[in-house]
Amino acid sequence: MADLFPASCFRAGSPGSCPCTVALGPGGLEISPQDCPPVRWRYERLDCRPTGDEGVWLLVSCTAPDHPDVAAVVIRDPNLLTALADRVEEPCRAAIKTLAGVRRTLTRSHWLNLVLFAACAVGAGVAGWWLLARVAPQAAADMLPVETERHLGAALAAAYLADTIPVAAGPAVDAVQLIVDRLATVADTRGTTFTVHVVENNQINALALPGGQIVVFTGLLREASGPEEVAAVLAHEIQHVIRRHGVKRLVQQFGSAALIGMATGRGKLGRLAGHAGEVVQLSYDREQEAEADRDGLSLLHRAALPPEAMVLFFERLIRANPVAVPEFLSTHPDTAHRIEQLRQLAAELPKQSITPLPIDWQTVQSSLAGEQ
């Protein structure tokens, strides 16, 4: 029996991925998705190209599939890639060899980054960070001075909010502030303070910018059945801030040089702020989303709020919108798997007494009735 390797499948007409297994059959690639019949792609019909943030994964499709249920497969396992290279034809074989070269280069680069990181650690202040940002941008994102991140977030928020309709002070803004304060009190904020903005937007969503800038859309407040459901979403967003996922997205998109300019006072801030709309559209990767989900549940638990509120809210959104997935869920691949993981994590947390949020939710939603 051929060895089975884990992979990710993309179905025709669906933007999300689902887990699958792949085997090297005698005449073709044998793909077995979780929820649909297996398919077999002949080796000579395969189209291959590197994918992923650093081009270290392989995206495989079939030029003439017998069954169009599966549109593409992403392969990450290096052993599978090595074995596949011996079976496919050009130019697919060349793509796999190119990917292998990228992997070797990154492996050497990662070791070099670790050495340089240790060297920079003995330095101090912005000068050490400046050097680190050139050789290990992701590590540099973690070491960006808190004050610099705060200025960055404020500039991005100002640019983004300039094109929105803010909700004036009142029950909605007060409710969101109270929720954020409750969560921040028990969070390891690492010196970050949070600033709340509520804007008129029918999307069921909220977003977090670097430096603690939290933007909540009125669509989320209208859809939520109570403040605990909003707290579930905000706990997730707060974890993105605490773990500096937004800063890391900026490094990936604009390069460490943009952040170097801010840290050294040489003025790249205005240029980045001009891309505020683009910045908020950048998606977190799967690992960052899972991290924010897991730590968000833990944060709800520490705040004496029901962790299962996150699961129940997401399930209700899916039932109400089976075709058009709400924005907060659509940015995360494999939503069904995400909800199942959240349910398991919530069940593992110790039982405790819940302290309800002192918010009159009907008053909050009534205050937004005239905003639509």
Secondary structure, DSSP 4 states (H G I P E B T S, - for coil): -PPPEEEEEEETT-SSEEEEEEEE-SSEEEEEESSS--EEEEGGGEEEEEESTTS-EEEEEESS-SSTTEEEEEE--HHHHHHHHTT--TTHHHHHHHHHHHHHHHHHHHHHHHHHHHHHHTS-HHHHHHHHHHH-HHHHHHHS-HHHHHHHHHHHHHHHHTTS-BPPSSHHHHHHHHHHHHHHHTS--TT---EEEEE---SS-EEEEGGGEEEEEHHHHHH-SSHHHHHHHHHHHHHHHHTTHHHHHHHHHH-HHHHHHHHTTS--HHHHHTTHHHHHHPPPPHHHHHHHHHHHHHHHHHTT--THHHHHHHHHHHHH-SSS--HHHHTSS-HHHHHHHHHHHHHHSPP---------HHHHHHHTGGG-
